[in-house]
Amino acid sequence: MNRRKKINQLLKAHAKKASAKLAPKNRNTYISKADRLKLAAEASLGAEQANADSASPTQH
């Protein structure tokens, strides 16, 4: 491989990596299993509290 081809190959590779970094990400960020369980527990507690608040009779 001659010098010019090698330099062009390196420049193309660097340009490709740079454009890939700037491209929008389609994937969501990873959430660990423990964090997912914690979020689900908090959501269920919040839903239970909301149901308890709306079910309690209020007197005016």
C-alpha positions in Angstrom: 0.0 0.0 0.0 1.5 3.3 -1.0 1.8 6.3 1.3 -0.9 8.4 -0.3 -3.5 5.5 -0.1 -2.7 4.9 3.5 -3.1 8.5 4.5 -6.4 8.8 2.6 -7.6 5.6 4.3 -6.8 7.0 7.7 -8.4 10.4 6.9 -11.6 8.6 5.7 -11.7 6.5 8.8 -11.4 9.5 11.1 -14.0 11.4 9.2 -16.4 8.4 9.4 -15.9 8.2 13.1 -16.5 11.9 13.6 -19.7 11.9 11.5 -20.9 8.9 13.4 -20.5 10.7 16.7 -22.5 13.6 15.4 -25.3 11.4 14.1 -28.5 11.3 16.2 -28.8 8.3 18.5 -31.7 6.0 18.0 -31.2 4.0 21.1 -32.4 4.9 24.5 -29.9 5.0 27.4 -29.5 1.8 29.2 -31.3 1.5 32.6 -30.1 -1.3 34.8 -32.4 -4.0 36.1 -32.2 -2.7 39.7 -33.0 0.8 38.6 -36.0 -0.4 36.6 -37.3 -2.3 39.6 -36.8 0.8 41.8 -38.7 3.0 39.3 -41.5 0.4 39.1 -41.8 0.3 42.9 -41.9 4.1 43.1 -44.5 4.3 40.4 -46.7 1.7 42.1 -46.4 3.6 45.4 -47.3 6.8 43.7 -50.4 5.2 42.1 -51.5 3.7 45.4 -51.2 7.1 47.1 -53.1 8.8 44.3 -55.9 6.2 44.6 -56.0 6.5 48.3 -56.2 10.3 48.1 -59.0 10.3 45.5 -61.0 7.5 47.3 -61.0 9.3 50.7 -64.2 11.4 51.3 -63.7 15.0 51.9 -66.0 17.1 53.9 -66.7 20.8 53.2 
